Amino acid sequence: MNETSASLRHRGLTTSADPIGDRSVPPLRLALLLCALCGAPSGTLGAQGLPDPRDQPGSTVGSALEEDSRAPAKVDVQPVAGDEDIRQRLQSVLEATGWFIDPRVRVEEGVVFLTGQTDTDKLKKWAGDLARNTQDVVAVVNQTEVILPSVWDYRPARAGVQALWRDLIRSLPFVVFGLFV
């Protein structure tokens, strides 16, 4: 074998008389093929984040007492908005969203009491923040109940399978590209 033939063979090219040539796969092509087949979908299909414990129903992260007992930055001596105005405004907003089951708002001396039911802790916190940010609200007691989903509710599983399917479809160009490389 001469020097030129050995150099070509080292780079994955062949000069043999065999029409098919050397069947070895050059290392660069092998690496690209492995990356395309294994590495591309791993970021989308294999990496599922852990659920945030604050999103779980019945979560004990952050006590309700801590949430409800924060003191306001300032309390007006002569409030502009009356208790009934605050109650009507908050009640209409909570009902308009459609996120709450039987929302009830009661206001006494600027203290807002929220009751009702919702699906997530995020929505409960949102209602409390809404009340806190309302003009002339002194404090908020958020007694909104987070209801647990039914054991037979397969919507989260179905959403997860749909997300995996979308990720698989998105990774197909990488797989096809890897097959041709």
Secondary structure, DSSP 4 states (H G I P E B T S, - for coil): --HHHHHHHHTT----S-SS---PPPHHHHHHHHIIIIIHHIIIII--PPPPGGGSTT--SS-HHHHHTPPPS---SS-SS-HHHHHHHHHHHHHHH--EEEEEEEEETTEEEEEEEES-HHHHHHHHHHHHTSTT--EEEE-PEEPPPPTT--HHHHHHHHHHHHHHHHHHHHHHHHHH-
